[in-house]
Amino acid sequence: MNPWTALLESIHSAVIDELNERFPDIRPVLGLPSRCSEWKTLDPDVARYLVFDVEIQRQRGLAAVGLAPPLERKLKTEVFWEALIKRADSEFHRRGIQPRFGSGIVVAPQAPLPKSFTLPSRVIWIPIVVDGDPCVFGIGI
């Protein structure tokens, strides 16, 4: 399996598990993946994205997560991301990948990536809605 696919699937699983644990009475609604041929954000309801430089097998890419303001107030994006990566760690090991994440940088919607990031030639976003509020995460390579 492609290591970036393994990363995407591992984080996807962690997002669902984390949301189900934090909101046991609300079922997250999974959206279809959106593919972009460059860095761009898709959800107008997300006020900011937390973006991380990622390296897997000497290839650089990025991972990002964004929450709508009501979810941001409940989950805190940075805390949510740390919980996701901790939860995904067993999946990383099971799938044989060892991603290395850099420090997170806040990026506004539609803003360009900082120059320190490798510009991705494709980004895959996965939208999830929790009680009407979007949560999105993406992987770019």
Steps between C-alpha positions, in 0.01 A plus 500: 500500500615851421624659828294814436186293457589324824539840670165622366319183606664499844404860572151447357446210739633707791273795416189281497596324824585826674177671393293199603667499840460873558143517365347162591141617435575658160598297197755670272387525138778397265541690176665393179868578451581806291817503292678820411797539267656760731475638851160654553245479776144407418269560794392864551376421853849414627668814632856365525704193415779343697758377246795272566801413291521119476780274385453133414772291340700812403203658323355824633137591506250654737210418723231749600193516719235769529195540721201730470491756785241310711715184485816702558351630826417145611810314377783754459673416173848450646371270777285311249799448268719367781225254597466390136871430458517315830199290399637441148839382627394134525366522143829646382684204651252247364536648151877521522541878472691741720384850413694789649292809565642848525350776711151613411445834334165678488391587147195710417251369242616563143835631626815365335719257687806643669815475289647241739249243368547292189214597270287192441399396150187344642300530821227266613247646743259287702199690636310385807201678651426482872161635604496733197857626545782402264825335592743447212837339474729461207824354374711665233794364303 
